[in-house]
Amino acid sequence: MRTVDLIIKKRMGQALSKEEINFLIEGYTNDSIPDYQISALLMAICFQGLNADEQAHMAEAMLKSGDQIDLSKINGVKADKHSTGGVGDKTTLVVAPIVASLGIKLAKMSGRGLGHTGGTLDKLESIPGFRIEVSQEDFVKQVNDIGLALIGQSANITPADKKLYALRDVTGTVESIGLIATSIMSKKLASGADHIVLDVKVGRGAFMKDLENAQALAKAMVSIGTSHKRDTVCVLTSMEQPLGNAVGNRLEVIEAIETLKGNGPADFNELCRELSAEILLVSKVVKEKEEALSLVDKVIKDGSALEKFRQMVQYQGGNPDVVRNYSLMKEAKEKIDVKSPTSGYVSHIDAQAIGEASMIIGGGRLTKADQIDHSVGILLNKKVGDRVMEGETLATIITNGKNTEECYQKIINAYEFSKDEVKVSPIVLDIIK
Ligand code: URA
């Protein structure tokens, strides 16, 4: 087999076979095929696409390029959730304890934040002592004992994706449905769960800017999941503004705990209920959505979801009293209110700009090596649809003094206003199974 022939084949719009895809992915992973040939292949894929079989083969080849997590020693129904990344997205911190308190095993490896989006691990590390590095053996034991674990990724999962993603980033080939679907699904398949719920963010603040493309991506991912015998559901959700009111690690942990206590902001609370209910449905714990939602409401109301979160914090070395005493997490020194420059209705909040505003005060990292300040962040006081008067507080910056003025300006620029009342789009836009 010659790589150049396969590049030409794809450029001409023909489908690659399983053997051909394996040859390309293996060759690229072991450095026998150079970057320049794979760059040409990726560009051909961007123009010609990948059919469903090619996507399934490519996801499988990428999955087999590295370690696969063995969850066979975990008893019971094993589910996983994944989000394509949003600002203020702390859903894992709420959804994982909800479903675990309903008997589902959620063994999740999460990532760190980079750029304007936050990462679950960074949020959890706001809790002093919380360990995200856990051995595979302890991970399995913890999930068997309490039903959930949220840890960092130590295994060498999908090295082919790491190389391909880095190459796509610099060759203008990120935006391809087939490539995104295989990238995400190869990692999910390698993580070992049988039932997968994917939260695909849609909107100006997200990777997928419009619903049509997001639906195509969702269908591709469900098809890859199904071809690997994993029950997969995609929930398409709005990212026309940050999720919830809190952006920044410590603030997001507090908002997650408040949501587990039943006091979450409406959009965030609704998304957590929906995602949890979809996990119950895809895992076949219940048959009807109504039943799933009422179980979710029950474990919030009776405190058992909050208790699961507390158990997880304790198991992973953090102080479980954090659920009652937020001052156990280091607080930032200053609060600065951002005042509205006008009167009207909030029509849009640029989520990416808010994410960046939080990042520059220390809440996120620009490069992997940057240290983050868990205590800083932004609390949004006004959200899309809210009426606001000139001089009223739009948001509050919680800061230790770094880049505060730039942050203030970014927040002002992130808000758009309308003189007329604004209809708020629903948080869940579509569900694809
Ligand atoms: N997230 C991924 O993991 N891969 C992509 O290609 C895009 C988003």
Boltz pocket constraint, residues with backbone or C-beta under 6 A from the ligand:
constraints:
  - pocket:
      binder: B
      contacts: [[A, 84], [A, 165], [A, 174], [A, 179], [A, 180], [A, 181], [A, 183], [A, 184], [A, 207]]
      max_distance: 6.0
